[in-house]
Amino acid sequence: MTATTDGSTGALPPRAPSAHDAAAGTTGTAPPARTAAARETVEAARRASARARDHLLSVQDPAGWWKGDLETNVTMDAEDLLLRQFLGIQDPKLTEATARHLRAEQRPDGTWATFYGGPGELSTTIEAYVALRLAGDDPRAPHMAGASAWVREQGGIAAARVFTRIWLALFGWWKWDDLPELPPELLYFPKWFPLNIYDFGCWARQTIVPLTVVSAKRPVRPAPFGLDELHTDPRRPNPPRQPAPVTSWDGLFQRLDKALHLYHKVALRTLRRAAMRSAARWIIERQENDGCWGGIQPPAVYSVIALHLLGYDLDHPVLRDGLASLDRFAVWREDGPAGPGGRGAGPVRMIEACQSPVWDTCLATIALADAGVPADHPQLVKAADWMLAEQIRRPGDWSVKRPQLPSGGWAFEFENDNYPDIDDTAEVVLALRRVRHPDPLRVEAAVGRAVRWNVGMQSKDGGWGAFDVDNTSPFPNRLPFCDFGEVIDPPSADVTAHVVEMLADVGRAHDPRTRRGIAWLLAEQEPSGAWFGRWGTNYVYGTGSVLPALAAAGIPALHPAVRRAVRWLEQVQNDDGGWGEDQRSYQDKEKWAGRGASTASQTAWALMALLAAGERDGEAVRRGVRWLTDTQREDGTWDEPYFTGTGFPWDFSINYHLYRQVFPLTALGRYLGGGPAGAPVGS
């Protein structure tokens, strides 16, 4: 027995029948397929599902987890080289392997994009160019000259984002006076005060605190070369700009920044030193057991720089472990291409912004279970054991808003005890409840803790954010400093849907908090019928998350919101039968929502939504399943160069290399076995 979320005790109900149950013959049978085309689709789906299942089982780590590469953009690689230059720890072999990756990612027009097939992006191109110069590439070489010419056409360094100009300021390529000010005294703002550090999303908070130290110290290392070729006019690298009207929010925050620059000159030394010591203590207290910060690369990089500026030697255990953790973000591949301007093939080194073992493992477990792998299969039990050991039992930064709430969540990464997230926790619960574990009481206790924590993290509007409660302040995004992407963590449809699905799975579909979540989801539906996708691209992901949740919670397939969503998915299906959506839908919804080259993961999301809505026998589902079966490789995998994951909408895109495996398998398994949505397909 375990405590339930309402404080009572009692065993959690068994989960709803899954694809494994259907495969075992416990959910009945569906009517025979009516046409030869439908029968052929079913048989093709069975073959594809078996190949995909065998492949996914074969790539599980012996410890029980799965992890695919997490590919973002080349700023991760460029900043790694800049960090090593700043600290004086360059390594020629590492530098050239990184440069090889940078060259291979350059577009024909000389630029670098933030996602596959996307347009050139100014800040990314500047950082990649500077990194290649550090690697020894000649600025007169065609691939370098093309990049610098494009940068000048776009306004030069002056038009780049603040983070890029901070990196350049570290070497004197940009003036600190020409950057927004970020004082370390920010740490002393009380929790109720606007722009206190807990008004920022956890990823921004972890980055901003160390950057307050960097901003206060304003270090400059000798530059190994000049960058005049990246200015529109080297004599005036930062031409004056017309400020926004004082009556506007932008104008107000621009003038606030001017006041902070004045404060920098007159700040009390004792207060400034105390603030930097507080920042150092805050940073060190949040270092994870593996040496990283938050399990993500940017806070780790800036934390190392900040502590080094405060006198921590590179041999100090904190910095030594921090640098070692950054090395673990490197993915090495042998014999990669040289790319434009390269000097021959050789090892290639790519830096992951983050690593996703918990997320990948719970999704893989769900996929395998829904594809008919027995619930007590040894590999599923091993995965469950690994996930159970990863549950976080101590408070983190989320407890600032919820000090009385006991912990019980899961993080995304190997080590990130300060920041468990609501999305991972919901999906881990769904995964654990698909496994027949030899110690069911252990699973039940872990699930009970997780459900209690997730329910306690509901925001006041009824939705759920990713990491924090009610992280919706309008002010952080207004700061001139915060031009690098989303810096707050409001509720989103995809996370809320996953929590609703989890609550329904544990028998709490009629809990008032679940119904508030459902009401929030229904209110968030777009006029088109789709839902916005915060952590996946984009409306296909949002809709693919919400419809299974609504079905699990008992919303009937004939509900008007469900029918609108089905019509939208049918309208945006590609001519080839698949679904795809370009990252540009975050900027231009009218043109790109639900539009893009077909991908395995996005086709799977659409199918999961349609299956949950009762469309298993529909033509859209049949065509989508055939697209998956026709594009599968012989080894059971799918190709997917397109980025279908989201870090910051538009600003930071992700290609999860395991998405192309787990989601198609889930969709095929649910098509064949019924999954959480209903009865299996007949033959």
Order of alpha helices (4+ residues) and beta strands (2+ residues): alpha-alpha-beta-alpha-alpha-alpha-alpha-alpha-alpha-alpha-alpha-alpha-alpha-beta-beta-alpha-alpha-alpha-alpha-alpha-alpha-alpha-alpha-alpha-alpha-alpha-beta-beta-alpha
